[in-house]
Amino acid sequence: MSCEEEIAKLKEQVTCSLCSLFFREPVTLGCGHTSCRECVSKLQVGKDGKISCPTCSATCHLVEVVDNELAAKMVETLKKILELTEGEQDDCEKHKLPFTGFCLDHMRLVCDKSAKEHPDCRNIPIKEAAERFKAKLQQTLDYLESQVAVNAGRDEQMNLIDLKDQGDTVRAKIQLAFDSLRKFLEKEEKAISTEVETQEEHFLQQLEESNAQTGGNPVTLSHLIGDIRLKLSQEDVPLLKNIGTIFDRSGHLLRKPKELPLDLSQGGFNVPLQYAVWKRMFKHIKPVPTLLTLDPKTANSHLILSRDGTEVRVADKQDDIPDNPERFSRWLSVLGSEGFTAGKHCWEVEVVESTVWQVGVAKASVPRKRGFAPFHWQESRKFFTPEPQAGVWALALQDGDYTALTSPPIELRLKGRLRKLGVYLDYAAGQVSFYNADDVSHLYTFTDKFIEEIFPYFYIAHKGDSLRLTTLGI
């Protein structure tokens, strides 16, 4: 099949059946067909809350309509290819010279003079560029068609059942997590209240003992006062009789009370209570953030690790580093020291100081010596590319864009620059989730089946860049 036929076929795949234009904000219905969001919004909704698919006429519920990021990416790529195809025989507008190559960095055709003006750009022949984009388009098309095949035959009732099951599972997980926190807080509250009651009883006992020792009985004091007044009214001789007894009683009853620390607001209760409970609650967090270090035996010879093994940066090549089997020799990568074959684990990585990076997990058998491709997925597919098929599940930053390294990669739309990236591995569930560690907002989740040991995975490319493992600030 010729390139023109491939492009014509792809045009048909990304054309909306309602407006006959390329998809704009494409959404996929429950039946698996895709249309523009605006076009779908104009469809008539029945009394049962369902719409009719414009492609196959199947009835679909509105809750089944989801965004199709792959279709949107496919449209963008096709538009670029069409620009190349339409202008392939034209001359460079700036220099009036025929196009002789294609710039991968700026994604445009160049003439010989343009190429010389930008010597640092990655320029390749036009035919090679066309073949690469053709392969990429075919890969995207195959994926979309496979998704349609997966959804084919699934009726509305099955979709509703699946959605309800998923909702029940998520709700049960949320309830379990919050039940655990509530039980912990209730236990803490009871323990602290009991401690207050115990201290209060101790102070009361001290007061009673002090009163007993000092004779703090108002009746006894009244009697003494009466006896003293009687003595004062007597003549000298009667007054002096038994005068010593009066002073003995007076000294005993008026003995200075022992000073007691009776302030419950002092001591152990005079602390930021919520902060103290939060620190103790950290021990009950599941999973507890893993204290990771980097494995120097796996680090590329251009990578320098900190003394404590929590930071990696790019430097000049170290010639005295042995090329042991575990070490990455072509790719500027390093693995964590600890691998996982079960359980749930999470860790956080400071990425703000790096301009190009990949962070995620990799299987133990990931290639380390040869066959690695450059970072861009547009590069030759003859080499290894970091993606799930090769045993790498990671997020990346390249040219200012954040990407999930799927096949093909999916661009992530983040608000602002990512400062700290969180990674959450659930080995049994086959999930690797990523989140913004500053606000714990979800970024992307890979789902797969793990059958071997999984290691934390890190990659940086520019000299001076660094990645640093962090721990939860307590």
C-alpha positions as CSV (number, residue, x, y, z in Angstrom):
1,M,0.0,0.0,0.0
2,S,1.4,3.5,-1.0
3,C,2.0,6.3,1.4
4,E,-0.9,8.2,-0.2
5,E,-3.2,5.3,0.4
6,E,-2.1,5.0,4.1
7,I,-2.8,8.7,4.6
8,A,-6.2,8.4,2.9
9,K,-7.1,5.5,5.2
10,L,-5.9,7.4,8.3
11,K,-7.9,10.5,7.2
12,E,-11.0,8.3,7.2
13,Q,-10.2,7.0,10.7
14,V,-9.9,10.5,12.2
15,T,-12.9,12.1,10.4
16,C,-16.1,12.8,12.4
17,S,-19.1,11.1,10.8
18,L,-21.3,14.0,11.8
19,C,-19.4,17.1,10.7
20,S,-17.1,15.3,8.2
21,L,-14.1,17.2,9.6
22,F,-11.1,16.0,11.5
23,F,-11.9,15.2,15.2
24,R,-12.0,18.3,17.5
25,E,-11.8,17.3,21.1
26,P,-12.6,13.7,20.2
27,V,-14.7,11.6,22.6
28,T,-15.5,7.8,22.4
29,L,-18.9,6.4,23.0
30,G,-19.7,3.2,24.7
31,C,-19.9,1.3,21.4
32,G,-16.3,2.2,20.6
33,H,-16.9,4.8,17.9
34,T,-15.4,8.3,18.1
35,S,-16.8,11.8,17.2
36,C,-16.2,15.4,18.1
37,R,-17.3,16.5,21.6
38,E,-19.4,19.3,20.2
39,C,-21.1,17.1,17.6
40,V,-21.9,14.5,20.3
41,S,-23.4,17.3,22.5
42,K,-25.8,18.1,19.8
43,L,-27.2,14.6,19.5
44,Q,-30.8,14.2,20.8
45,V,-30.9,12.6,24.2
46,G,-33.8,10.1,24.8
47,K,-36.0,10.0,27.9
48,D,-33.8,7.1,29.1
49,G,-30.7,9.4,29.0
50,K,-29.2,7.7,26.0
51,I,-28.0,8.8,22.6
52,S,-27.7,7.0,19.2
53,C,-24.2,6.5,17.8
54,P,-23.9,8.4,14.4
55,T,-21.7,5.6,13.1
56,C,-23.4,2.3,14.1
57,S,-26.7,3.6,15.5
58,A,-26.1,1.8,18.8
59,T,-27.7,3.4,21.9
60,C,-25.1,4.6,24.4
61,H,-25.5,6.2,27.8
62,L,-23.9,9.6,28.3
63,V,-21.9,8.4,31.3
64,E,-20.0,6.1,28.8
65,V,-18.7,9.1,26.8
66,V,-14.9,9.5,27.5
67,D,-12.1,11.6,26.1
68,N,-10.0,10.0,23.5
69,E,-6.5,11.5,23.9
70,L,-4.9,9.1,21.4
71,A,-7.3,10.2,18.6
72,A,-6.5,13.8,19.4
73,K,-2.8,13.1,19.2
74,M,-3.4,11.2,15.9
75,V,-5.1,14.2,14.4
76,E,-2.2,16.5,15.3
77,T,0.3,14.0,13.9
78,L,-1.7,13.6,10.7
79,K,-1.9,17.4,10.2
80,K,1.9,17.6,10.4
81,I,2.3,14.8,7.9
82,L,-0.2,16.5,5.5
83,E,1.8,19.7,5.7
84,L,5.0,17.8,4.8
85,T,3.2,16.0,1.9
86,E,1.6,19.1,0.5
87,G,4.8,21.1,0.6
88,E,7.2,18.3,-0.4
89,Q,7.9,19.6,-3.9
90,D,7.9,23.3,-2.9
91,D,10.9,25.5,-2.2
92,C,12.0,26.9,1.1
93,E,10.0,30.1,1.6
94,K,12.9,31.9,3.3
95,H,15.7,30.9,0.9
96,K,13.8,29.9,-2.2
97,L,15.8,26.6,-2.3
98,P,14.4,23.1,-2.6
99,F,13.8,21.1,0.6
100,T,16.5,18.6,1.2
101,G,15.9,17.4,4.8
102,F,13.7,17.4,7.9
103,C,14.5,18.9,11.3
104,L,13.4,16.6,14.2
105,D,13.9,19.3,16.7
106,H,11.6,21.9,15.0
107,M,9.4,19.3,13.2
108,R,9.7,21.0,9.8
109,L,11.3,20.7,6.3
110,V,14.7,22.4,5.7
111,C,16.8,23.4,2.7
112,D,20.6,23.1,2.7
113,K,21.0,26.7,3.8
114,S,18.5,26.4,6.7
115,A,20.4,23.3,7.8
116,K,23.7,25.2,7.9
117,E,22.1,28.0,9.9
118,H,21.2,25.6,12.6
119,P,24.1,23.1,12.8
120,D,23.0,21.8,16.2
121,C,19.6,20.6,15.0
122,R,19.0,16.9,14.2
123,N,18.3,16.9,10.4
124,I,17.6,13.8,8.5
125,P,16.7,13.1,4.8
126,I,13.1,13.7,3.7
127,K,12.5,10.1,2.7
128,E,13.8,8.8,6.1
129,A,11.5,11.3,7.9
130,A,8.5,10.2,5.9
131,E,9.2,6.5,6.6
132,R,9.5,7.2,10.4
133,F,6.2,9.1,10.5
134,K,4.5,6.5,8.4
135,A,5.6,3.8,10.8
136,K,4.4,5.9,13.7
137,L,1.0,6.6,12.0
138,Q,0.6,2.9,11.3
139,Q,1.4,2.1,15.0
140,T,-1.2,4.6,16.1
141,L,-3.8,3.2,13.7
142,D,-3.1,-0.4,14.8
143,Y,-3.7,0.6,18.4
144,L,-6.9,2.5,17.7
145,E,-8.2,-0.4,15.6
146,S,-7.3,-2.8,18.5
147,Q,-9.3,-0.6,20.9
148,V,-12.3,-0.7,18.6
149,A,-12.0,-4.5,18.5
150,V,-11.8,-4.7,22.3
151,N,-15.0,-2.7,22.6
152,A,-16.8,-4.5,19.8
153,G,-19.6,-6.8,21.0
154,R,-19.8,-5.2,24.4
155,D,-23.4,-4.2,24.9
156,E,-24.6,-1.4,27.1
157,Q,-25.6,-3.7,30.0
158,M,-22.1,-5.1,30.3
159,N,-20.6,-1.6,30.3
160,L,-22.9,-0.6,33.1
161,I,-22.1,-3.7,35.1
162,D,-18.4,-3.1,34.7
163,L,-18.8,0.6,35.7
164,K,-20.8,-0.4,38.8
165,D,-18.3,-3.1,39.8
166,Q,-15.4,-0.6,39.5
167,G,-17.4,2.0,41.5
168,D,-18.0,-0.6,44.3
169,T,-14.4,-1.5,44.4
170,V,-13.2,2.1,44.6
171,R,-15.8,2.9,47.3
172,A,-14.8,-0.1,49.4
173,K,-11.1,0.9,49.1
174,I,-11.9,4.5,50.2
175,Q,-14.0,3.3,53.1
176,L,-11.3,0.9,54.3
177,A,-8.7,3.6,54.3
178,F,-10.8,6.1,56.2
179,D,-12.1,3.5,58.6
180,S,-8.5,2.7,59.5
181,L,-7.8,6.4,60.1
182,R,-11.0,6.9,62.2
183,K,-10.1,3.9,64.4
184,F,-6.6,5.3,65.0
185,L,-7.9,8.8,65.8
186,E,-10.6,7.4,68.2
187,K,-8.0,5.3,69.9
188,E,-5.7,8.3,70.3
189,E,-8.5,10.5,71.6
190,K,-9.5,7.8,74.2
191,A,-5.8,7.4,75.3
192,I,-5.3,11.2,75.7
193,S,-8.6,11.6,77.6
194,T,-7.7,8.7,79.9
195,E,-4.3,10.3,80.6
196,V,-6.0,13.6,81.5
197,E,-8.4,11.8,83.9
198,T,-5.5,9.9,85.5
199,Q,-3.6,13.2,86.1
200,E,-6.7,14.9,87.5
201,E,-7.2,12.1,90.0
202,H,-3.5,12.3,91.0
203,F,-3.9,16.0,91.7
204,L,-7.1,15.5,93.7
205,Q,-5.3,12.9,95.9
206,Q,-2.4,15.3,96.5
207,L,-4.9,18.0,97.6
208,E,-6.6,15.7,100.0
209,E,-3.3,14.6,101.6
210,S,-2.2,18.2,101.9
211,N,-5.4,19.2,103.6
212,A,-5.1,16.3,106.0
213,Q,-1.5,17.4,106.9
214,T,-2.3,21.1,107.4
215,G,-5.6,20.6,109.2
216,G,-7.5,22.6,106.7
217,N,-10.8,22.0,108.5
218,P,-12.9,25.2,109.0
219,V,-14.6,23.7,112.1
220,T,-11.3,23.1,113.9
221,L,-10.1,26.6,113.0
222,S,-13.4,28.1,114.4
223,H,-12.8,26.3,117.7
224,L,-9.3,27.6,118.0
225,I,-10.4,31.2,117.3
226,G,-13.1,30.9,120.0
227,D,-10.5,29.6,122.5
228,I,-8.1,32.4,121.8
229,R,-10.8,35.0,122.2
230,L,-11.7,33.4,125.6
231,K,-8.1,33.6,126.7
232,L,-7.8,37.2,125.7
233,S,-10.7,38.0,128.0
234,Q,-9.2,36.3,131.1
235,E,-6.9,37.6,133.8
236,D,-3.2,37.1,133.7
237,V,-3.0,33.8,135.7
238,P,-5.9,32.0,133.9
239,L,-4.6,33.3,130.6
240,L,-1.2,31.8,131.1
241,K,-2.6,28.4,132.1
242,N,-2.3,25.9,129.2
243,I,-1.1,28.8,126.9
244,G,1.3,26.4,125.3
245,T,-1.5,24.2,124.1
246,I,-3.1,27.1,122.3
247,F,0.1,27.9,120.4
248,D,0.7,24.2,119.5
249,R,-2.8,24.0,118.0
250,S,-2.3,27.2,116.2
251,G,1.1,26.2,114.7
252,H,-0.3,22.8,113.6
253,L,-3.5,24.3,112.0
254,L,-1.7,27.2,110.3
255,R,1.1,25.2,108.8
256,K,1.9,26.4,105.2
257,P,0.4,24.0,102.6
258,K,2.8,22.2,100.3
259,E,3.0,23.8,96.9
260,L,1.5,21.4,94.3
261,P,1.7,21.5,90.4
262,L,-2.0,21.5,89.9
263,D,-2.1,23.0,86.3
264,L,-3.4,20.4,83.8
265,S,-2.6,22.8,80.9
266,Q,1.1,22.4,81.6
267,G,3.4,19.5,80.9
268,G,2.5,16.8,78.4
269,F,-0.8,18.5,77.4
270,N,0.8,21.8,76.6
271,V,1.9,20.8,73.0
272,P,0.3,21.2,69.5
273,L,-2.1,18.3,69.9
274,Q,-3.0,17.8,66.2
275,Y,0.7,17.9,65.2
276,A,1.6,15.3,67.9
277,V,-1.2,13.0,66.8
278,W,-0.2,13.4,63.1
279,K,3.4,12.4,63.9
280,R,2.2,9.2,65.6
281,M,-0.3,8.6,62.8
282,F,2.6,8.4,60.3
283,K,3.5,5.0,61.7
284,H,0.1,3.7,60.6
285,I,0.3,5.0,57.0
286,K,0.1,2.1,54.5
287,P,2.2,1.8,52.5
288,V,4.8,3.7,54.4
289,P,7.0,5.8,52.0
290,T,9.9,3.6,51.1
291,L,13.4,4.8,52.1
292,L,15.1,4.3,48.7
293,T,18.8,4.6,47.7
294,L,20.3,4.3,44.3
295,D,22.4,1.3,43.2
296,P,25.9,2.4,42.2
297,K,26.5,-0.9,40.4
298,T,23.8,0.0,37.9
299,A,24.7,3.7,37.3
300,N,26.0,4.8,33.9
301,S,29.6,5.9,34.0
302,H,28.5,9.5,33.3
303,L,26.3,9.5,36.5
304,I,27.6,10.6,39.9
305,L,25.7,9.4,43.1
306,S,25.8,11.3,46.4
307,R,27.4,9.7,49.4
308,D,24.1,8.7,50.9
309,G,22.9,7.3,47.6
310,T,19.8,9.6,47.3
311,E,20.9,11.9,44.5
312,V,22.2,11.4,41.0
313,R,23.6,14.0,38.6
314,V,25.2,14.0,35.2
315,A,29.0,14.7,34.9
316,D,32.0,13.8,32.8
317,K,32.6,10.1,32.1
318,Q,34.4,8.2,34.9
319,D,37.0,6.0,33.2
320,D,37.7,4.0,36.4
321,I,34.2,2.6,36.6
322,P,34.1,-1.2,35.9
323,D,31.7,-2.3,33.1
324,N,29.9,-4.9,35.3
325,P,26.9,-6.7,33.9
326,E,24.4,-4.7,36.0
327,R,25.6,-1.3,34.7
328,F,23.8,0.8,32.1
329,S,26.5,1.4,29.5
330,R,24.6,3.3,26.7
331,W,21.6,4.9,28.5
332,L,22.2,7.5,31.3
333,S,20.2,5.5,33.8
334,V,20.4,4.0,37.3
335,L,18.1,1.7,39.3
336,G,17.1,1.7,42.9
337,S,19.1,-0.6,45.3
338,E,15.9,-2.4,46.3
339,G,13.6,-4.4,44.0
340,F,10.1,-5.6,44.7
341,T,8.2,-8.8,44.0
342,A,5.1,-8.1,46.1
343,G,3.3,-5.5,48.2
344,K,2.6,-1.8,47.8
345,H,5.4,0.8,47.8
346,C,5.7,4.5,47.2
347,W,8.5,7.1,47.0
348,E,9.0,10.7,45.9
349,V,11.6,12.3,43.6
350,E,12.6,15.9,43.3
351,V,12.7,16.6,39.5
352,V,12.6,20.4,39.4
353,E,16.4,20.8,38.8
354,S,16.4,18.6,35.6
355,T,15.4,19.6,32.1
356,V,15.3,16.0,30.7
357,W,14.4,13.0,32.8
358,Q,12.5,9.7,33.1
359,V,11.3,8.4,36.4
360,G,9.3,5.2,37.1
361,V,10.0,1.5,37.4
362,A,11.8,-1.2,35.3
363,K,11.9,-4.9,35.4
364,A,15.1,-6.6,36.4
365,S,15.8,-7.9,32.9
366,V,15.6,-4.4,31.2
367,P,18.4,-4.1,28.6
368,R,21.4,-2.2,30.0
369,K,24.3,-2.6,27.5
370,R,23.3,-2.0,23.9
371,G,20.3,-1.4,21.7
372,F,19.0,1.8,23.4
373,A,17.3,4.4,21.3
374,P,17.6,8.1,21.8
375,F,14.9,9.7,23.9
376,H,12.5,10.8,21.1
377,W,10.1,8.1,20.1
378,Q,10.4,9.4,16.5
379,E,13.9,7.9,16.4
380,S,14.6,4.6,14.8
381,R,12.6,1.7,16.2
382,K,15.5,-0.7,15.7
383,F,16.7,0.2,19.2
384,F,15.2,-0.3,22.6
385,T,12.7,2.3,23.6
386,P,11.7,2.9,27.2
387,E,8.1,1.7,27.2
388,P,6.0,-1.1,28.9
389,Q,6.8,-3.6,26.1
390,A,10.5,-3.3,27.0
391,G,9.9,-3.4,30.7
392,V,9.9,0.3,31.6
393,W,6.9,2.1,33.1
394,A,7.8,5.8,33.4
395,L,6.9,9.4,33.1
396,A,9.3,11.8,31.3
397,L,10.1,15.4,30.7
398,Q,11.5,16.4,27.3
399,D,11.5,19.8,25.5
400,G,9.2,21.2,28.3
401,D,6.6,18.5,27.7
402,Y,5.5,15.9,30.3
403,T,4.8,12.5,28.8
404,A,3.7,9.1,29.9
405,L,6.0,6.6,28.1
406,T,3.4,4.4,26.6
407,S,3.5,3.2,23.0
408,P,2.8,5.7,21.5
409,P,3.6,8.2,24.3
410,I,0.8,10.2,25.8
411,E,1.4,13.9,26.5
412,L,0.2,15.0,29.9
413,R,-1.3,18.4,30.4
414,L,0.0,19.8,33.7
415,K,-0.6,23.2,35.2
416,G,2.8,24.7,35.9
417,R,6.1,23.0,36.4
418,L,6.3,19.7,38.3
419,R,8.5,20.1,41.4
420,K,8.3,16.7,43.0
421,L,7.0,13.4,41.4
422,G,5.4,10.7,43.4
423,V,5.5,7.0,42.3
424,Y,3.1,4.3,43.7
425,L,3.7,0.7,42.9
426,D,1.0,-1.9,43.6
427,Y,2.8,-5.1,42.5
428,A,-0.2,-7.5,42.9
429,A,-2.6,-5.2,41.1
430,G,0.0,-4.6,38.3
431,Q,-0.3,-0.9,38.6
432,V,2.2,2.0,38.6
433,S,0.7,5.3,39.4
434,F,2.3,8.8,39.3
435,Y,1.2,11.9,41.2
436,N,2.2,15.4,41.9
437,A,3.8,15.0,45.3
438,D,3.0,18.6,46.3
439,D,-0.8,18.3,46.1
440,V,-1.1,14.5,45.6
441,S,-3.0,15.0,42.3
442,H,-3.1,12.0,40.0
443,L,-1.0,12.2,36.8
444,Y,-1.1,8.8,35.1
445,T,-1.5,5.1,35.9
446,F,0.1,2.2,34.0
447,T,-1.7,-1.2,34.2
448,D,0.2,-4.4,33.4
449,K,1.1,-7.8,34.8
450,F,4.4,-8.1,36.7
451,I,6.1,-11.5,36.6
452,E,9.6,-10.6,37.8
453,E,11.4,-8.2,40.2
454,I,10.6,-4.5,39.7
455,F,13.1,-1.8,40.5
456,P,12.8,2.0,40.8
457,Y,14.1,3.5,37.5
458,F,15.8,6.9,36.8
459,Y,17.2,8.6,33.7
460,I,18.7,12.1,33.2
461,A,20.5,13.5,30.1
462,H,22.0,16.9,30.5
463,K,25.2,17.7,32.4
464,G,24.5,19.4,35.7
465,D,21.0,17.9,35.9
466,S,20.1,16.0,39.0
467,L,17.3,13.9,40.6
468,R,17.0,13.5,44.3
469,L,15.0,10.9,46.4
470,T,13.1,12.5,49.2
471,T,11.4,11.3,52.4
472,L,8.1,12.4,53.9
473,G,8.9,15.6,55.9
474,I,7.9,14.9,59.6
